[in-house]
Amino acid sequence: MVRGDLAARDFTAFWLRDGQVAAAMNVNQWDDGDALKALVDGGVTVTADQLRTADLATLV
């Protein structure tokens, strides 16, 4: 799923497997890097809606 604006090239893409973030890629969203790494490495269970709307740091 994608969070942000693809056309503006300002987004984060997430790949989910069994409710966990298996991978993430951010484009021009520099402040989310640490949270993305923690989500991928931590095996956190999340929903696509949470990834779309929540402050990512609160999900870790």
FIGU-814631 format. One record per atom (N, C-alpha, C, CB): residue in one letter; atom name; x, y, z negated; chain. Coordinates in pm, 1 decimal. Each point is the difference from the previous one (the first is absolute). Glycine has a CB too. Layout:
aa->a at->CA px->X py->Y pz->Z ch->A
...
END
This chain:
aa->m at->N px->83.4 py->-115.2 pz->0.0 ch->A
aa->m at->CA px->-83.4 py->115.2 pz->0.0 ch->A
aa->m at->C px->88.4 py->122.0 pz->0.0 ch->A
aa->m at->CB px->-183.6 py->-122.5 pz->-118.6 ch->A
aa->v at->N px->127.6 py->234.4 pz->159.7 ch->A
aa->v at->CA px->77.6 py->123.3 pz->12.5 ch->A
aa->v at->C px->-59.8 py->107.4 pz->-88.8 ch->A
aa->v at->CB px->64.7 py->-59.5 pz->235.4 ch->A
aa->r at->N px->23.0 py->130.9 pz->-301.3 ch->A
aa->r at->CA px->-37.2 py->113.8 pz->-85.0 ch->A
aa->r at->C px->67.0 py->122.2 pz->61.1 ch->A
aa->r at->CB px->-23.3 py->-143.6 pz->-213.3 ch->A
aa->g at->N px->-55.8 py->244.8 pz->246.1 ch->A
aa->g at->CA px->56.8 py->121.8 pz->55.9 ch->A
aa->g at->C px->-50.0 py->26.1 pz->140.7 ch->A
aa->g at->CB px->200.6 py->-33.7 pz->-140.8 ch->A
aa->d at->N px->-120.4 py->106.6 pz->216.8 ch->A
aa->d at->CA px->-40.5 py->48.2 pz->132.1 ch->A
aa->d at->C px->98.7 py->-48.1 pz->106.3 ch->A
aa->d at->CB px->-108.2 py->202.7 pz->-105.2 ch->A
aa->l at->N px->68.0 py->-305.6 pz->180.6 ch->A
aa->l at->CA px->87.7 py->-54.0 pz->104.2 ch->A
aa->l at->C px->35.2 py->104.9 pz->104.8 ch->A
aa->l at->CB px->-101.1 py->-224.5 pz->-37.4 ch->A
aa->a at->N px->2.9 py->301.2 pz->81.1 ch->A
aa->a at->CA px->22.8 py->99.5 pz->105.2 ch->A
aa->a at->C px->101.1 py->105.6 pz->-43.2 ch->A
aa->a at->CB px->-232.5 py->-38.5 pz->81.7 ch->A
aa->a at->N px->231.5 py->72.6 pz->-208.9 ch->A
aa->a at->CA px->93.4 py->100.4 pz->-51.9 ch->A
aa->a at->C px->134.3 py->-61.9 pz->-39.4 ch->A
aa->a at->CB px->-195.6 py->133.4 pz->-81.1 ch->A
aa->r at->N px->206.3 py->-264.9 pz->95.9 ch->A
aa->r at->CA px->121.0 py->-73.1 pz->-38.6 ch->A
aa->r at->C px->35.6 py->25.9 pz->-146.5 ch->A
aa->r at->CB px->82.2 py->14.0 pz->237.1 ch->A
aa->d at->N px->-185.3 py->-25.4 pz->-320.9 ch->A
aa->d at->CA px->12.8 py->20.0 pz->-144.3 ch->A
aa->d at->C px->-87.2 py->-105.8 pz->-67.5 ch->A
aa->d at->CB px->44.8 py->252.9 pz->24.2 ch->A
aa->f at->N px->12.5 py->-372.1 pz->-45.1 ch->A
aa->f at->CA px->-81.3 py->-111.6 pz->-48.2 ch->A
aa->f at->C px->85.4 py->-106.1 pz->-67.5 ch->A
aa->f at->CB px->-163.6 py->44.2 pz->182.5 ch->A
aa->t at->N px->94.2 py->-135.8 pz->-248.7 ch->A
aa->t at->CA px->60.9 py->-121.0 pz->-53.5 ch->A
aa->t at->C px->-81.7 py->-118.1 pz->49.8 ch->A
aa->t at->CB px->88.5 py->121.1 pz->-206.5 ch->A
aa->a at->N px->-21.0 py->-222.5 pz->255.5 ch->A
aa->a at->CA px->-65.7 py->-123.4 pz->44.0 ch->A
aa->a at->C px->29.8 py->-108.9 pz->-102.9 ch->A
aa->a at->CB px->18.8 py->66.0 pz->246.7 ch->A
aa->f at->N px->-120.8 py->-143.2 pz->-279.9 ch->A
aa->f at->CA px->13.4 py->-108.6 pz->-96.7 ch->A
aa->f at->C px->-39.6 py->-131.2 pz->65.6 ch->A
aa->f at->CB px->-46.7 py->157.6 pz->-191.3 ch->A
aa->w at->N px->117.1 py->-262.4 pz->158.2 ch->A
aa->w at->CA px->-35.9 py->-134.8 pz->39.8 ch->A
aa->w at->C px->-31.9 py->-75.9 pz->-128.0 ch->A
aa->w at->CB px->147.0 py->6.1 pz->210.7 ch->A
aa->l at->N px->-269.5 py->-56.9 pz->-219.5 ch->A
aa->l at->CA px->-44.3 py->-71.7 pz->-119.3 ch->A
aa->l at->C px->-4.8 py->-149.8 pz->25.6 ch->A
aa->l at->CB px->-132.6 py->200.1 pz->-70.6 ch->A
aa->r at->N px->170.5 py->-276.4 pz->-31.7 ch->A
aa->r at->CA px->-11.6 py->-146.1 pz->5.1 ch->A
aa->r at->C px->-58.8 py->-44.7 pz->-133.4 ch->A
aa->r at->CB px->198.9 py->-24.8 pz->161.4 ch->A
aa->d at->N px->-315.4 py->-35.1 pz->-156.4 ch->A
aa->d at->CA px->-67.6 py->-47.8 pz->-121.5 ch->A
aa->d at->C px->-15.2 py->111.1 pz->-103.8 ch->A
aa->d at->CB px->92.6 py->-228.5 pz->43.0 ch->A
aa->g at->N px->-124.8 py->349.3 pz->2.5 ch->A
aa->g at->CA px->-24.3 py->111.5 pz->-90.4 ch->A
aa->g at->C px->124.1 py->68.7 pz->-53.4 ch->A
aa->g at->CB px->-203.5 py->-115.4 pz->-59.3 ch->A
aa->q at->N px->320.2 py->73.1 pz->105.7 ch->A
aa->q at->CA px->125.1 py->61.8 pz->-43.8 ch->A
aa->q at->C px->66.6 py->69.8 pz->117.9 ch->A
aa->q at->CB px->28.7 py->-175.4 pz->-179.5 ch->A
aa->v at->N px->45.3 py->281.0 pz->149.3 ch->A
aa->v at->CA px->71.1 py->73.4 pz->104.2 ch->A
aa->v at->C px->122.5 py->-82.1 pz->39.7 ch->A
aa->v at->CB px->-81.5 py->226.2 pz->-88.5 ch->A
aa->a at->N px->79.0 py->-281.3 pz->209.2 ch->A
aa->a at->CA px->111.3 py->-80.3 pz->49.8 ch->A
aa->a at->C px->107.2 py->87.9 pz->62.8 ch->A
aa->a at->CB px->-156.8 py->-190.7 pz->38.6 ch->A
aa->a at->N px->114.0 py->304.1 pz->19.0 ch->A
aa->a at->CA px->93.8 py->93.0 pz->63.3 ch->A
aa->a at->C px->-66.5 py->136.6 pz->10.4 ch->A
aa->a at->CB px->111.1 py->-187.9 pz->130.6 ch->A
aa->a at->N px->-27.0 py->289.7 pz->-119.8 ch->A
aa->a at->CA px->-50.7 py->136.5 pz->16.4 ch->A
aa->a at->C px->101.5 py->79.6 pz->80.9 ch->A
aa->a at->CB px->-128.5 py->-11.5 pz->-219.5 ch->A
aa->m at->N px->78.5 py->105.7 pz->296.0 ch->A
aa->m at->CA px->86.3 py->86.7 pz->80.2 ch->A
aa->m at->C px->-55.0 py->141.7 pz->-9.6 ch->A
aa->m at->CB px->62.6 py->-189.9 pz->159.4 ch->A
aa->n at->N px->21.2 py->283.8 pz->-201.7 ch->A
aa->n at->CA px->-47.5 py->137.9 pz->-8.2 ch->A
aa->n at->C px->64.6 py->84.9 pz->108.9 ch->A
aa->n at->CB px->-35.0 py->-25.4 pz->-247.9 ch->A
aa->v at->N px->-43.5 py->116.3 pz->302.0 ch->A
aa->v at->CA px->45.4 py->92.3 pz->103.8 ch->A
aa->v at->C px->-30.4 py->141.2 pz->-48.8 ch->A
aa->v at->CB px->-39.1 py->-170.6 pz->187.8 ch->A
aa->n at->N px->144.0 py->245.7 pz->-215.4 ch->A
aa->n at->CA px->-10.3 py->139.4 pz->-43.9 ch->A
aa->n at->C px->-78.5 py->17.4 pz->-129.1 ch->A
aa->n at->CB px->14.6 py->64.8 pz->236.7 ch->A
aa->q at->N px->-10.8 py->-164.0 pz->-323.8 ch->A
aa->q at->CA px->-60.8 py->11.1 pz->-133.1 ch->A
aa->q at->C px->108.3 py->-35.4 pz->-101.5 ch->A
aa->q at->CB px->-235.5 py->-59.0 pz->86.4 ch->A
aa->w at->N px->326.6 py->148.1 pz->-104.4 ch->A
aa->w at->CA px->123.3 py->-26.3 pz->-74.3 ch->A
aa->w at->C px->-21.9 py->-24.0 pz->-148.9 ch->A
aa->w at->CB px->116.2 py->138.4 pz->166.7 ch->A
aa->d at->N px->-218.9 py->-82.8 pz->-224.3 ch->A
aa->d at->CA px->-20.5 py->-12.0 pz->-144.3 ch->A
aa->d at->C px->-49.3 py->-137.8 pz->-43.3 ch->A
aa->d at->CB px->-48.5 py->241.7 pz->-2.3 ch->A
aa->d at->N px->6.3 py->-325.5 pz->94.2 ch->A
aa->d at->CA px->-58.6 py->-129.8 pz->-34.4 ch->A
aa->d at->C px->99.7 py->-115.3 pz->-0.6 ch->A
aa->d at->CB px->-209.5 py->83.7 pz->96.2 ch->A
aa->g at->N px->333.7 py->-60.1 pz->-62.6 ch->A
aa->g at->CA px->97.4 py->-107.8 pz->16.7 ch->A
aa->g at->C px->16.2 py->-91.1 pz->-120.4 ch->A
aa->g at->CB px->114.9 py->149.2 pz->153.3 ch->A
aa->d at->N px->-98.3 py->-92.0 pz->-271.5 ch->A
aa->d at->CA px->19.7 py->-82.1 pz->-120.3 ch->A
aa->d at->C px->-123.4 py->-84.3 pz->-31.2 ch->A
aa->d at->CB px->157.2 py->173.2 pz->-89.0 ch->A
aa->a at->N px->-274.7 py->-113.2 pz->101.8 ch->A
aa->a at->CA px->-123.7 py->-74.2 pz->-26.6 ch->A
aa->a at->C px->-18.7 py->-112.2 pz->101.4 ch->A
aa->a at->CB px->-102.7 py->206.8 pz->-98.6 ch->A
aa->l at->N px->135.4 py->-181.8 pz->224.4 ch->A
aa->l at->CA px->-13.3 py->-104.3 pz->102.2 ch->A
aa->l at->C px->90.3 py->-118.0 pz->-30.8 ch->A
aa->l at->CB px->-57.6 py->174.0 pz->169.6 ch->A
aa->k at->N px->181.9 py->-146.0 pz->-205.2 ch->A
aa->k at->CA px->93.6 py->-107.2 pz->-33.5 ch->A
aa->k at->C px->-52.0 py->-81.0 pz->-119.0 ch->A
aa->k at->CB px->191.8 py->139.0 pz->87.8 ch->A
aa->a at->N px->-242.8 py->-69.8 pz->-189.1 ch->A
aa->a at->CA px->-52.2 py->-68.4 pz->-118.3 ch->A
aa->a at->C px->-122.3 py->-84.6 pz->33.9 ch->A
aa->a at->CB px->87.0 py->186.1 pz->-142.5 ch->A
aa->l at->N px->-173.6 py->-136.9 pz->230.0 ch->A
aa->l at->CA px->-118.2 py->-77.1 pz->40.1 ch->A
aa->l at->C px->39.8 py->-127.1 pz->74.5 ch->A
aa->l at->CB px->-132.3 py->212.5 pz->13.4 ch->A
aa->v at->N px->227.8 py->-202.0 pz->76.7 ch->A
aa->v at->CA px->43.7 py->-116.5 pz->77.9 ch->A
aa->v at->C px->74.6 py->-98.8 pz->-89.8 ch->A
aa->v at->CB px->15.7 py->142.8 pz->208.0 ch->A
aa->d at->N px->76.1 py->-92.7 pz->-288.9 ch->A
aa->d at->CA px->82.5 py->-88.0 pz->-83.3 ch->A
aa->d at->C px->-75.1 py->-57.1 pz->-120.0 ch->A
aa->d at->CB px->196.4 py->132.1 pz->71.6 ch->A
aa->g at->N px->-299.2 py->-60.7 pz->-118.5 ch->A
aa->g at->CA px->-65.8 py->-37.2 pz->-124.6 ch->A
aa->g at->C px->-112.2 py->-100.1 pz->10.8 ch->A
aa->g at->CB px->60.5 py->218.8 pz->-73.3 ch->A
aa->g at->N px->-104.2 py->-251.8 pz->193.3 ch->A
aa->g at->CA px->-109.4 py->-95.5 pz->14.2 ch->A
aa->g at->C px->-130.8 py->49.8 pz->-58.5 ch->A
aa->g at->CB px->167.9 py->-179.1 pz->-6.4 ch->A
aa->v at->N px->-189.3 py->310.1 pz->12.1 ch->A
aa->v at->CA px->-120.0 py->61.9 pz->-55.5 ch->A
aa->v at->C px->-120.4 py->-34.0 pz->87.4 ch->A
aa->v at->CB px->138.0 py->187.6 pz->-99.0 ch->A
aa->t at->N px->-248.5 py->-227.2 pz->37.0 ch->A
aa->t at->CA px->-123.2 py->-27.0 pz->73.3 ch->A
aa->t at->C px->-79.1 py->129.7 pz->13.1 ch->A
aa->t at->CB px->-5.5 py->-239.5 pz->-83.9 ch->A
aa->v at->N px->-27.8 py->275.1 pz->207.3 ch->A
aa->v at->CA px->-72.3 py->124.4 pz->28.6 ch->A
aa->v at->C px->-102.1 py->-25.2 pz->110.0 ch->A
aa->v at->CB px->200.3 py->138.9 pz->-68.5 ch->A
aa->t at->N px->-292.3 py->-45.2 pz->82.3 ch->A
aa->t at->CA px->-94.2 py->-4.8 pz->111.5 ch->A
aa->t at->C px->42.1 py->102.6 pz->104.4 ch->A
aa->t at->CB px->-188.0 py->-76.1 pz->-152.7 ch->A
aa->a at->N px->139.6 py->58.8 pz->273.4 ch->A
aa->a at->CA px->28.5 py->97.1 pz->105.5 ch->A
aa->a at->C px->-54.4 py->137.0 pz->-38.5 ch->A
aa->a at->CB px->-6.0 py->-182.9 pz->172.6 ch->A
aa->d at->N px->-108.8 py->186.2 pz->-239.1 ch->A
aa->d at->CA px->-57.6 py->127.9 pz->-42.3 ch->A
aa->d at->C px->90.6 py->70.2 pz->-100.9 ch->A
aa->d at->CB px->-230.2 py->-91.8 pz->40.3 ch->A
aa->q at->N px->288.3 py->17.8 pz->-132.9 ch->A
aa->q at->CA px->93.9 py->60.6 pz->-95.3 ch->A
aa->q at->C px->119.8 py->59.3 pz->73.0 ch->A
aa->q at->CB px->-72.6 py->-163.5 pz->-176.4 ch->A
aa->l at->N px->126.4 py->91.5 pz->271.7 ch->A
aa->l at->CA px->115.5 py->50.4 pz->74.5 ch->A
aa->l at->C px->-35.7 py->123.6 pz->80.9 ch->A
aa->l at->CB px->90.7 py->-231.8 pz->11.3 ch->A
aa->r at->N px->-212.2 py->236.0 pz->36.6 ch->A
aa->r at->CA px->-45.6 py->111.6 pz->82.4 ch->A
aa->r at->C px->-19.3 py->127.5 pz->-81.6 ch->A
aa->r at->CB px->-110.4 py->-164.0 pz->151.3 ch->A
aa->t at->N px->65.6 py->150.8 pz->-278.0 ch->A
aa->t at->CA px->-44.7 py->118.4 pz->-74.1 ch->A
aa->t at->C px->78.2 py->33.1 pz->-126.7 ch->A
aa->t at->CB px->-218.9 py->-50.5 pz->90.5 ch->A
aa->a at->N px->281.6 py->-45.4 pz->-153.2 ch->A
aa->a at->CA px->62.7 py->23.2 pz->-130.5 ch->A
aa->a at->C px->139.0 py->60.6 pz->12.8 ch->A
aa->a at->CB px->-130.7 py->-190.7 pz->-90.5 ch->A
aa->d at->N px->174.2 py->255.7 pz->-17.1 ch->A
aa->d at->CA px->139.9 py->40.4 pz->-12.4 ch->A
aa->d at->C px->78.7 py->-130.4 pz->-11.1 ch->A
aa->d at->CB px->-53.7 py->227.2 pz->-114.8 ch->A
aa->l at->N px->142.6 py->-253.9 pz->207.7 ch->A
aa->l at->CA px->68.6 py->-129.4 pz->5.6 ch->A
aa->l at->C px->76.4 py->-30.7 pz->-127.8 ch->A
aa->l at->CB px->18.6 py->27.4 pz->245.3 ch->A
aa->a at->N px->36.8 py->72.7 pz->-309.7 ch->A
aa->a at->CA px->76.3 py->-22.1 pz->-123.0 ch->A
aa->a at->C px->-87.5 py->-58.6 pz->-110.7 ch->A
aa->a at->CB px->150.5 py->189.7 pz->63.4 ch->A
aa->t at->N px->-280.3 py->-163.1 pz->-60.9 ch->A
aa->t at->CA px->-88.9 py->-53.1 pz->-103.7 ch->A
aa->t at->C px->-31.9 py->-147.7 pz->21.7 ch->A
aa->t at->CB px->-97.4 py->227.9 pz->-25.7 ch->A
aa->l at->N px->128.0 py->-280.5 pz->141.9 ch->A
aa->l at->CA px->-29.7 py->-140.3 pz->30.7 ch->A
aa->l at->C px->111.4 py->-94.2 pz->-43.4 ch->A
aa->l at->CB px->-136.1 py->77.8 pz->191.7 ch->A
aa->v at->N px->250.4 py->-23.0 pz->-222.7 ch->A
aa->v at->CA px->117.2 py->-81.3 pz->-33.6 ch->A
aa->v at->C px->-6.3 py->-43.4 pz->-144.3 ch->A
aa->v at->CB px->136.0 py->120.4 pz->170.7 ch->A
END
